[in-house]
């Protein structure tokens, strides 16, 4: 789960940058990268929360 969250932090902004750049030019690329980073950050926070909830009780 952690690996997915970490990879998404790298991959989604790059994908957003490329797709936004193709659709709307440089400004769209920036917006796409920001949106991709936001989505990846939300997924990373969710996976971190899930790992905390799933840890063994002491």
mmCIF file as Biopython writes it, N, C-alpha, C and O atoms, coordinates in Angstrom:
data_model
#
loop_
_atom_site.group_PDB
_atom_site.id
_atom_site.type_symbol
_atom_site.label_atom_id
_atom_site.label_alt_id
_atom_site.label_comp_id
_atom_site.label_asym_id
_atom_site.label_entity_id
_atom_site.label_seq_id
_atom_site.pdbx_PDB_ins_code
_atom_site.Cartn_x
_atom_site.Cartn_y
_atom_site.Cartn_z
_atom_site.occupancy
_atom_site.B_iso_or_equiv
_atom_site.auth_seq_id
_atom_site.auth_asym_id
_atom_site.pdbx_PDB_model_num
ATOM 1   N N  . UNK A ? 1  ? 0.812  -1.187 0.000   1.0 0.0 1  A 1 
ATOM 2   C CA . UNK A ? 1  ? 0.000  0.000  0.000   1.0 0.0 1  A 1 
ATOM 3   C C  . UNK A ? 1  ? 0.859  1.256  0.000   1.0 0.0 1  A 1 
ATOM 4   O O  . UNK A ? 1  ? 0.555  2.223  -0.697  1.0 0.0 1  A 1 
ATOM 5   N N  . UNK A ? 2  ? 1.913  1.238  0.769   1.0 0.0 2  A 1 
ATOM 6   C CA . UNK A ? 2  ? 2.778  2.413  0.806   1.0 0.0 2  A 1 
ATOM 7   C C  . UNK A ? 2  ? 3.455  2.620  -0.538  1.0 0.0 2  A 1 
ATOM 8   O O  . UNK A ? 2  ? 3.612  3.754  -0.991  1.0 0.0 2  A 1 
ATOM 9   N N  . UNK A ? 3  ? 3.853  1.534  -1.172  1.0 0.0 3  A 1 
ATOM 10  C CA . UNK A ? 3  ? 4.518  1.657  -2.472  1.0 0.0 3  A 1 
ATOM 11  C C  . UNK A ? 3  ? 3.590  2.287  -3.496  1.0 0.0 3  A 1 
ATOM 12  O O  . UNK A ? 3  ? 4.028  3.095  -4.315  1.0 0.0 3  A 1 
ATOM 13  N N  . UNK A ? 4  ? 2.324  1.929  -3.461  1.0 0.0 4  A 1 
ATOM 14  C CA . UNK A ? 4  ? 1.371  2.521  -4.402  1.0 0.0 4  A 1 
ATOM 15  C C  . UNK A ? 4  ? 1.245  4.017  -4.156  1.0 0.0 4  A 1 
ATOM 16  O O  . UNK A ? 4  ? 1.260  4.803  -5.103  1.0 0.0 4  A 1 
ATOM 17  N N  . UNK A ? 5  ? 1.123  4.417  -2.902  1.0 0.0 5  A 1 
ATOM 18  C CA . UNK A ? 5  ? 1.004  5.837  -2.584  1.0 0.0 5  A 1 
ATOM 19  C C  . UNK A ? 5  ? 2.231  6.627  -2.990  1.0 0.0 5  A 1 
ATOM 20  O O  . UNK A ? 5  ? 2.114  7.741  -3.501  1.0 0.0 5  A 1 
ATOM 21  N N  . UNK A ? 6  ? 3.410  6.059  -2.767  1.0 0.0 6  A 1 
ATOM 22  C CA . UNK A ? 6  ? 4.644  6.758  -3.133  1.0 0.0 6  A 1 
ATOM 23  C C  . UNK A ? 6  ? 4.811  6.852  -4.647  1.0 0.0 6  A 1 
ATOM 24  O O  . UNK A ? 6  ? 5.234  7.885  -5.166  1.0 0.0 6  A 1 
ATOM 25  N N  . UNK A ? 7  ? 4.482  5.789  -5.342  1.0 0.0 7  A 1 
ATOM 26  C CA . UNK A ? 7  ? 4.582  5.829  -6.800  1.0 0.0 7  A 1 
ATOM 27  C C  . UNK A ? 7  ? 3.584  6.810  -7.397  1.0 0.0 7  A 1 
ATOM 28  O O  . UNK A ? 7  ? 3.892  7.500  -8.369  1.0 0.0 7  A 1 
ATOM 29  N N  . UNK A ? 8  ? 2.402  6.872  -6.824  1.0 0.0 8  A 1 
ATOM 30  C CA . UNK A ? 8  ? 1.408  7.800  -7.344  1.0 0.0 8  A 1 
ATOM 31  C C  . UNK A ? 8  ? 1.841  9.247  -7.173  1.0 0.0 8  A 1 
ATOM 32  O O  . UNK A ? 8  ? 1.491  10.097 -7.992  1.0 0.0 8  A 1 
ATOM 33  N N  . UNK A ? 9  ? 2.606  9.542  -6.111  1.0 0.0 9  A 1 
ATOM 34  C CA . UNK A ? 9  ? 3.094  10.908 -5.919  1.0 0.0 9  A 1 
ATOM 35  C C  . UNK A ? 9  ? 4.035  11.343 -7.036  1.0 0.0 9  A 1 
ATOM 36  O O  . UNK A ? 9  ? 4.200  12.538 -7.285  1.0 0.0 9  A 1 
ATOM 37  N N  . UNK A ? 10 ? 4.644  10.387 -7.700  1.0 0.0 10 A 1 
ATOM 38  C CA . UNK A ? 10 ? 5.541  10.703 -8.812  1.0 0.0 10 A 1 
ATOM 39  C C  . UNK A ? 10 ? 4.806  10.618 -10.145 1.0 0.0 10 A 1 
ATOM 40  O O  . UNK A ? 10 ? 4.964  11.482 -11.008 1.0 0.0 10 A 1 
ATOM 41  N N  . UNK A ? 11 ? 4.007  9.575  -10.303 1.0 0.0 11 A 1 
ATOM 42  C CA . UNK A ? 11 ? 3.424  9.283  -11.612 1.0 0.0 11 A 1 
ATOM 43  C C  . UNK A ? 11 ? 2.248  10.203 -11.950 1.0 0.0 11 A 1 
ATOM 44  O O  . UNK A ? 11 ? 2.182  10.715 -13.067 1.0 0.0 11 A 1 
ATOM 45  N N  . UNK A ? 12 ? 1.328  10.424 -11.022 1.0 0.0 12 A 1 
ATOM 46  C CA . UNK A ? 12 ? 0.140  11.211 -11.349 1.0 0.0 12 A 1 
ATOM 47  C C  . UNK A ? 12 ? 0.446  12.660 -11.738 1.0 0.0 12 A 1 
ATOM 48  O O  . UNK A ? 12 ? -0.160 13.156 -12.687 1.0 0.0 12 A 1 
ATOM 49  N N  . UNK A ? 13 ? 1.361  13.367 -11.050 1.0 0.0 13 A 1 
ATOM 50  C CA . UNK A ? 13 ? 1.671  14.713 -11.531 1.0 0.0 13 A 1 
ATOM 51  C C  . UNK A ? 13 ? 2.290  14.724 -12.931 1.0 0.0 13 A 1 
ATOM 52  O O  . UNK A ? 13 ? 2.023  15.631 -13.720 1.0 0.0 13 A 1 
ATOM 53  N N  . UNK A ? 14 ? 3.108  13.727 -13.238 1.0 0.0 14 A 1 
ATOM 54  C CA . UNK A ? 14 ? 3.706  13.668 -14.576 1.0 0.0 14 A 1 
ATOM 55  C C  . UNK A ? 14 ? 2.636  13.401 -15.625 1.0 0.0 14 A 1 
ATOM 56  O O  . UNK A ? 14 ? 2.625  14.031 -16.682 1.0 0.0 14 A 1 
ATOM 57  N N  . UNK A ? 15 ? 1.737  12.466 -15.331 1.0 0.0 15 A 1 
ATOM 58  C CA . UNK A ? 15 ? 0.646  12.171 -16.268 1.0 0.0 15 A 1 
ATOM 59  C C  . UNK A ? 15 ? -0.249 13.398 -16.431 1.0 0.0 15 A 1 
ATOM 60  O O  . UNK A ? 15 ? -0.644 13.731 -17.548 1.0 0.0 15 A 1 
ATOM 61  N N  . UNK A ? 16 ? -0.568 14.068 -15.335 1.0 0.0 16 A 1 
ATOM 62  C CA . UNK A ? 16 ? -1.376 15.288 -15.409 1.0 0.0 16 A 1 
ATOM 63  C C  . UNK A ? 16 ? -0.691 16.377 -16.201 1.0 0.0 16 A 1 
ATOM 64  O O  . UNK A ? 16 ? -1.337 17.100 -16.959 1.0 0.0 16 A 1 
ATOM 65  N N  . UNK A ? 17 ? 0.616  16.501 -16.029 1.0 0.0 17 A 1 
ATOM 66  C CA . UNK A ? 17 ? 1.380  17.495 -16.779 1.0 0.0 17 A 1 
ATOM 67  C C  . UNK A ? 17 ? 1.312  17.224 -18.272 1.0 0.0 17 A 1 
ATOM 68  O O  . UNK A ? 17 ? 1.083  18.138 -19.064 1.0 0.0 17 A 1 
ATOM 69  N N  . UNK A ? 18 ? 1.507  15.988 -18.651 1.0 0.0 18 A 1 
ATOM 70  C CA . UNK A ? 18 ? 1.494  15.624 -20.072 1.0 0.0 18 A 1 
ATOM 71  C C  . UNK A ? 18 ? 0.098  15.800 -20.663 1.0 0.0 18 A 1 
ATOM 72  O O  . UNK A ? 18 ? -0.066 16.431 -21.707 1.0 0.0 18 A 1 
ATOM 73  N N  . UNK A ? 19 ? -0.902 15.241 -19.992 1.0 0.0 19 A 1 
ATOM 74  C CA . UNK A ? 19 ? -2.261 15.335 -20.530 1.0 0.0 19 A 1 
ATOM 75  C C  . UNK A ? 19 ? -2.769 16.774 -20.553 1.0 0.0 19 A 1 
ATOM 76  O O  . UNK A ? 19 ? -3.383 17.204 -21.529 1.0 0.0 19 A 1 
ATOM 77  N N  . UNK A ? 20 ? -2.516 17.509 -19.490 1.0 0.0 20 A 1 
ATOM 78  C CA . UNK A ? 20 ? -2.924 18.916 -19.464 1.0 0.0 20 A 1 
ATOM 79  C C  . UNK A ? 20 ? -2.199 19.735 -20.511 1.0 0.0 20 A 1 
ATOM 80  O O  . UNK A ? 20 ? -2.784 20.634 -21.116 1.0 0.0 20 A 1 
ATOM 81  N N  . UNK A ? 21 ? -0.925 19.431 -20.730 1.0 0.0 21 A 1 
ATOM 82  C CA . UNK A ? 21 ? -0.168 20.129 -21.762 1.0 0.0 21 A 1 
ATOM 83  C C  . UNK A ? 21 ? -0.678 19.832 -23.157 1.0 0.0 21 A 1 
ATOM 84  O O  . UNK A ? 21 ? -0.691 20.711 -24.019 1.0 0.0 21 A 1 
ATOM 85  N N  . UNK A ? 22 ? -1.095 18.603 -23.383 1.0 0.0 22 A 1 
ATOM 86  C CA . UNK A ? 22 ? -1.640 18.249 -24.697 1.0 0.0 22 A 1 
ATOM 87  C C  . UNK A ? 22 ? -2.999 18.897 -24.939 1.0 0.0 22 A 1 
ATOM 88  O O  . UNK A ? 22 ? -3.301 19.318 -26.056 1.0 0.0 22 A 1 
ATOM 89  N N  . UNK A ? 23 ? -3.803 18.976 -23.907 1.0 0.0 23 A 1 
ATOM 90  C CA . UNK A ? 23 ? -5.159 19.498 -24.072 1.0 0.0 23 A 1 
ATOM 91  C C  . UNK A ? 23 ? -5.184 21.026 -24.085 1.0 0.0 23 A 1 
ATOM 92  O O  . UNK A ? 23 ? -5.841 21.626 -24.936 1.0 0.0 23 A 1 
ATOM 93  N N  . UNK A ? 24 ? -4.474 21.659 -23.148 1.0 0.0 24 A 1 
ATOM 94  C CA . UNK A ? 24 ? -4.631 23.104 -22.977 1.0 0.0 24 A 1 
ATOM 95  C C  . UNK A ? 24 ? -3.321 23.883 -22.979 1.0 0.0 24 A 1 
ATOM 96  O O  . UNK A ? 24 ? -3.318 25.056 -22.604 1.0 0.0 24 A 1 
ATOM 97  N N  . UNK A ? 25 ? -2.237 23.290 -23.378 1.0 0.0 25 A 1 
ATOM 98  C CA . UNK A ? 25 ? -0.972 24.019 -23.440 1.0 0.0 25 A 1 
ATOM 99  C C  . UNK A ? 25 ? -0.277 24.094 -22.088 1.0 0.0 25 A 1 
ATOM 100 O O  . UNK A ? 25 ? -0.565 23.307 -21.186 1.0 0.0 25 A 1 
ATOM 101 N N  . UNK A ? 26 ? 0.643  25.050 -21.955 1.0 0.0 26 A 1 
ATOM 102 C CA . UNK A ? 26 ? 1.453  25.139 -20.731 1.0 0.0 26 A 1 
ATOM 103 C C  . UNK A ? 26 ? 0.639  25.379 -19.454 1.0 0.0 26 A 1 
ATOM 104 O O  . UNK A ? 26 ? 0.933  24.800 -18.408 1.0 0.0 26 A 1 
ATOM 105 N N  . UNK A ? 27 ? -0.365 26.222 -19.544 1.0 0.0 27 A 1 
ATOM 106 C CA . UNK A ? 27 ? -1.182 26.486 -18.351 1.0 0.0 27 A 1 
ATOM 107 C C  . UNK A ? 27 ? -1.962 25.231 -17.959 1.0 0.0 27 A 1 
ATOM 108 O O  . UNK A ? 27 ? -2.090 24.923 -16.774 1.0 0.0 27 A 1 
ATOM 109 N N  . UNK A ? 28 ? -2.475 24.521 -18.936 1.0 0.0 28 A 1 
ATOM 110 C CA . UNK A ? 28 ? -3.173 23.269 -18.666 1.0 0.0 28 A 1 
ATOM 111 C C  . UNK A ? 28 ? -2.248 22.225 -18.079 1.0 0.0 28 A 1 
ATOM 112 O O  . UNK A ? 28 ? -2.662 21.415 -17.249 1.0 0.0 28 A 1 
ATOM 113 N N  . UNK A ? 29 ? -0.986 22.242 -18.511 1.0 0.0 29 A 1 
ATOM 114 C CA . UNK A ? 29 ? -0.009 21.319 -17.948 1.0 0.0 29 A 1 
ATOM 115 C C  . UNK A ? 29 ? 0.229  21.574 -16.477 1.0 0.0 29 A 1 
ATOM 116 O O  . UNK A ? 29 ? 0.336  20.638 -15.685 1.0 0.0 29 A 1 
ATOM 117 N N  . UNK A ? 30 ? 0.312  22.850 -16.111 1.0 0.0 30 A 1 
ATOM 118 C CA . UNK A ? 30 ? 0.491  23.182 -14.691 1.0 0.0 30 A 1 
ATOM 119 C C  . UNK A ? 30 ? -0.716 22.747 -13.868 1.0 0.0 30 A 1 
ATOM 120 O O  . UNK A ? 30 ? -0.573 22.160 -12.796 1.0 0.0 30 A 1 
ATOM 121 N N  . UNK A ? 31 ? -1.903 23.042 -14.382 1.0 0.0 31 A 1 
ATOM 122 C CA . UNK A ? 31 ? -3.116 22.636 -13.674 1.0 0.0 31 A 1 
ATOM 123 C C  . UNK A ? 31 ? -3.213 21.122 -13.580 1.0 0.0 31 A 1 
ATOM 124 O O  . UNK A ? 31 ? -3.592 20.586 -12.539 1.0 0.0 31 A 1 
ATOM 125 N N  . UNK A ? 32 ? -2.875 20.434 -14.651 1.0 0.0 32 A 1 
ATOM 126 C CA . UNK A ? 32 ? -2.911 18.974 -14.640 1.0 0.0 32 A 1 
ATOM 127 C C  . UNK A ? 32 ? -1.951 18.391 -13.624 1.0 0.0 32 A 1 
ATOM 128 O O  . UNK A ? 32 ? -2.285 17.435 -12.925 1.0 0.0 32 A 1 
ATOM 129 N N  . UNK A ? 33 ? -0.754 18.964 -13.540 1.0 0.0 33 A 1 
ATOM 130 C CA . UNK A ? 33 ? 0.223  18.491 -12.561 1.0 0.0 33 A 1 
ATOM 131 C C  . UNK A ? 33 ? -0.271 18.740 -11.137 1.0 0.0 33 A 1 
ATOM 132 O O  . UNK A ? 33 ? -0.113 17.885 -10.266 1.0 0.0 33 A 1 
ATOM 133 N N  . UNK A ? 34 ? -0.864 19.903 -10.901 1.0 0.0 34 A 1 
ATOM 134 C CA . UNK A ? 34 ? -1.389 20.201 -9.564  1.0 0.0 34 A 1 
ATOM 135 C C  . UNK A ? 34 ? -2.546 19.275 -9.193  1.0 0.0 34 A 1 
ATOM 136 O O  . UNK A ? 34 ? -2.627 18.795 -8.062  1.0 0.0 34 A 1 
ATOM 137 N N  . UNK A ? 35 ? -3.425 19.031 -10.135 1.0 0.0 35 A 1 
ATOM 138 C CA . UNK A ? 35 ? -4.547 18.132 -9.866  1.0 0.0 35 A 1 
ATOM 139 C C  . UNK A ? 35 ? -4.044 16.706 -9.637  1.0 0.0 35 A 1 
ATOM 140 O O  . UNK A ? 35 ? -4.515 16.022 -8.729  1.0 0.0 35 A 1 
ATOM 141 N N  . UNK A ? 36 ? -3.096 16.260 -10.448 1.0 0.0 36 A 1 
ATOM 142 C CA . UNK A ? 36 ? -2.517 14.931 -10.262 1.0 0.0 36 A 1 
ATOM 143 C C  . UNK A ? 36 ? -1.832 14.793 -8.916  1.0 0.0 36 A 1 
ATOM 144 O O  . UNK A ? 36 ? -1.954 13.761 -8.255  1.0 0.0 36 A 1 
ATOM 145 N N  . UNK A ? 37 ? -1.109 15.837 -8.505  1.0 0.0 37 A 1 
ATOM 146 C CA . UNK A ? 37 ? -0.451 15.802 -7.202  1.0 0.0 37 A 1 
ATOM 147 C C  . UNK A ? 37 ? -1.479 15.773 -6.078  1.0 0.0 37 A 1 
ATOM 148 O O  . UNK A ? 37 ? -1.304 15.063 -5.088  1.0 0.0 37 A 1 
ATOM 149 N N  . UNK A ? 38 ? -2.542 16.539 -6.230  1.0 0.0 38 A 1 
ATOM 150 C CA . UNK A ? 38 ? -3.596 16.546 -5.215  1.0 0.0 38 A 1 
ATOM 151 C C  . UNK A ? 38 ? -4.248 15.182 -5.060  1.0 0.0 38 A 1 
ATOM 152 O O  . UNK A ? 38 ? -4.474 14.720 -3.941  1.0 0.0 38 A 1 
ATOM 153 N N  . UNK A ? 39 ? -4.550 14.542 -6.174  1.0 0.0 39 A 1 
ATOM 154 C CA . UNK A ? 39 ? -5.152 13.207 -6.129  1.0 0.0 39 A 1 
ATOM 155 C C  . UNK A ? 39 ? -4.188 12.219 -5.485  1.0 0.0 39 A 1 
ATOM 156 O O  . UNK A ? 39 ? -4.590 11.409 -4.650  1.0 0.0 39 A 1 
ATOM 157 N N  . UNK A ? 40 ? -2.912 12.285 -5.873  1.0 0.0 40 A 1 
ATOM 158 C CA . UNK A ? 40 ? -1.918 11.374 -5.302  1.0 0.0 40 A 1 
ATOM 159 C C  . UNK A ? 40 ? -1.746 11.614 -3.805  1.0 0.0 40 A 1 
ATOM 160 O O  . UNK A ? 40 ? -1.563 10.668 -3.039  1.0 0.0 40 A 1 
ATOM 161 N N  . UNK A ? 41 ? -1.805 12.865 -3.393  1.0 0.0 41 A 1 
ATOM 162 C CA . UNK A ? 41 ? -1.675 13.176 -1.971  1.0 0.0 41 A 1 
ATOM 163 C C  . UNK A ? 41 ? -2.856 12.618 -1.181  1.0 0.0 41 A 1 
ATOM 164 O O  . UNK A ? 41 ? -2.676 12.098 -0.080  1.0 0.0 41 A 1 
ATOM 165 N N  . UNK A ? 42 ? -4.044 12.723 -1.729  1.0 0.0 42 A 1 
ATOM 166 C CA . UNK A ? 42 ? -5.226 12.169 -1.065  1.0 0.0 42 A 1 
ATOM 167 C C  . UNK A ? 42 ? -5.111 10.653 -0.947  1.0 0.0 42 A 1 
ATOM 168 O O  . UNK A ? 42 ? -5.426 10.087 0.100   1.0 0.0 42 A 1 
ATOM 169 N N  . UNK A ? 43 ? -4.664 9.993  -2.011  1.0 0.0 43 A 1 
ATOM 170 C CA . UNK A ? 43 ? -4.497 8.534  -1.972  1.0 0.0 43 A 1 
ATOM 171 C C  . UNK A ? 43 ? -3.433 8.150  -0.948  1.0 0.0 43 A 1 
ATOM 172 O O  . UNK A ? 43 ? -3.605 7.179  -0.213  1.0 0.0 43 A 1 
ATOM 173 N N  . UNK A ? 44 ? -2.337 8.901  -0.895  1.0 0.0 44 A 1 
ATOM 174 C CA . UNK A ? 44 ? -1.274 8.606  0.068   1.0 0.0 44 A 1 
ATOM 175 C C  . UNK A ? 44 ? -1.767 8.780  1.505   1.0 0.0 44 A 1 
ATOM 176 O O  . UNK A ? 44 ? -1.459 7.964  2.373   1.0 0.0 44 A 1 
ATOM 177 N N  . UNK A ? 45 ? -2.526 9.835  1.749   1.0 0.0 45 A 1 
ATOM 178 C CA . UNK A ? 45 ? -3.074 10.033 3.089   1.0 0.0 45 A 1 
ATOM 179 C C  . UNK A ? 45 ? -4.046 8.919  3.458   1.0 0.0 45 A 1 
ATOM 180 O O  . UNK A ? 45 ? -4.064 8.460  4.600   1.0 0.0 45 A 1 
ATOM 181 N N  . UNK A ? 46 ? -4.849 8.489  2.500   1.0 0.0 46 A 1 
ATOM 182 C CA . UNK A ? 46 ? -5.788 7.395  2.757   1.0 0.0 46 A 1 
ATOM 183 C C  . UNK A ? 46 ? -5.047 6.094  3.068   1.0 0.0 46 A 1 
ATOM 184 O O  . UNK A ? 46 ? -5.429 5.375  3.992   1.0 0.0 46 A 1 
ATOM 185 N N  . UNK A ? 47 ? -3.998 5.784  2.311   1.0 0.0 47 A 1 
ATOM 186 C CA . UNK A ? 47 ? -3.258 4.548  2.576   1.0 0.0 47 A 1 
ATOM 187 C C  . UNK A ? 47 ? -2.528 4.628  3.915   1.0 0.0 47 A 1 
ATOM 188 O O  . UNK A ? 47 ? -2.443 3.632  4.634   1.0 0.0 47 A 1 
ATOM 189 N N  . UNK A ? 48 ? -2.006 5.789  4.250   1.0 0.0 48 A 1 
ATOM 190 C CA . UNK A ? 48 ? -1.371 5.954  5.555   1.0 0.0 48 A 1 
ATOM 191 C C  . UNK A ? 48 ? -2.363 5.763  6.690   1.0 0.0 48 A 1 
ATOM 192 O O  . UNK A ? 48 ? -2.055 5.116  7.690   1.0 0.0 48 A 1 
ATOM 193 N N  . UNK A ? 49 ? -3.546 6.324  6.534   1.0 0.0 49 A 1 
ATOM 194 C CA . UNK A ? 49 ? -4.597 6.150  7.537   1.0 0.0 49 A 1 
ATOM 195 C C  . UNK A ? 49 ? -4.997 4.680  7.653   1.0 0.0 49 A 1 
ATOM 196 O O  . UNK A ? 49 ? -5.193 4.171  8.756   1.0 0.0 49 A 1 
ATOM 197 N N  . UNK A ? 50 ? -5.117 4.004  6.515   1.0 0.0 50 A 1 
ATOM 198 C CA . UNK A ? 50 ? -5.484 2.585  6.532   1.0 0.0 50 A 1 
ATOM 199 C C  . UNK A ? 50 ? -4.415 1.755  7.237   1.0 0.0 50 A 1 
ATOM 200 O O  . UNK A ? 50 ? -4.742 0.830  7.982   1.0 0.0 50 A 1 
ATOM 201 N N  . UNK A ? 51 ? -3.148 2.074  7.011   1.0 0.0 51 A 1 
ATOM 202 C CA . UNK A ? 51 ? -2.083 1.332  7.683   1.0 0.0 51 A 1 
ATOM 203 C C  . UNK A ? 51 ? -2.101 1.562  9.187   1.0 0.0 51 A 1 
ATOM 204 O O  . UNK A ? 51 ? -1.845 0.636  9.957   1.0 0.0 51 A 1 
ATOM 205 N N  . UNK A ? 52 ? -2.397 2.773  9.610   1.0 0.0 52 A 1 
ATOM 206 C CA . UNK A ? 52 ? -2.480 3.053  11.044  1.0 0.0 52 A 1 
ATOM 207 C C  . UNK A ? 52 ? -3.642 2.284  11.662  1.0 0.0 52 A 1 
ATOM 208 O O  . UNK A ? 52 ? -3.513 1.742  12.760  1.0 0.0 52 A 1 
ATOM 209 N N  . UNK A ? 53 ? -4.762 2.234  10.973  1.0 0.0 53 A 1 
ATOM 210 C CA . UNK A ? 53 ? -5.928 1.522  11.491  1.0 0.0 53 A 1 
ATOM 211 C C  . UNK A ? 53 ? -5.714 0.009  11.523  1.0 0.0 53 A 1 
ATOM 212 O O  . UNK A ? 53 ? -6.304 -0.674 12.360  1.0 0.0 53 A 1 
ATOM 213 N N  . UNK A ? 54 ? -4.882 -0.526 10.628  1.0 0.0 54 A 1 
ATOM 214 C CA . UNK A ? 54 ? -4.692 -1.970 10.536  1.0 0.0 54 A 1 
ATOM 215 C C  . UNK A ? 54 ? -3.552 -2.503 11.395  1.0 0.0 54 A 1 
ATOM 216 O O  . UNK A ? 54 ? -3.342 -3.714 11.457  1.0 0.0 54 A 1 
ATOM 217 N N  . UNK A ? 55 ? -2.809 -1.613 12.061  1.0 0.0 55 A 1 
ATOM 218 C CA . UNK A ? 55 ? -1.696 -2.121 12.865  1.0 0.0 55 A 1 
ATOM 219 C C  . UNK A ? 55 ? -2.225 -2.932 14.036  1.0 0.0 55 A 1 
ATOM 220 O O  . UNK A ? 55 ? -3.366 -2.773 14.470  1.0 0.0 55 A 1 
ATOM 221 N N  . UNK A ? 56 ? -1.370 -3.794 14.525  1.0 0.0 56 A 1 
ATOM 222 C CA . UNK A ? 56 ? -1.760 -4.684 15.622  1.0 0.0 56 A 1 
ATOM 223 C C  . UNK A ? 56 ? -1.839 -3.902 16.927  1.0 0.0 56 A 1 
ATOM 224 O O  . UNK A ? 56 ? -1.010 -3.033 17.196  1.0 0.0 56 A 1 
ATOM 225 N N  . UNK A ? 57 ? -2.840 -4.219 17.727  1.0 0.0 57 A 1 
ATOM 226 C CA . UNK A ? 57 ? -2.910 -3.554 19.036  1.0 0.0 57 A 1 
ATOM 227 C C  . UNK A ? 57 ? -1.791 -4.053 19.952  1.0 0.0 57 A 1 
ATOM 228 O O  . UNK A ? 57 ? -1.350 -5.198 19.848  1.0 0.0 57 A 1 
ATOM 229 N N  . UNK A ? 58 ? -1.350 -3.192 20.830  1.0 0.0 58 A 1 
ATOM 230 C CA . UNK A ? 58 ? -0.247 -3.565 21.724  1.0 0.0 58 A 1 
ATOM 231 C C  . UNK A ? 58 ? -0.741 -4.257 22.937  1.0 0.0 58 A 1 
ATOM 232 O O  . UNK A ? 58 ? 0.054  -4.641 23.796  1.0 0.0 58 A 1 
#
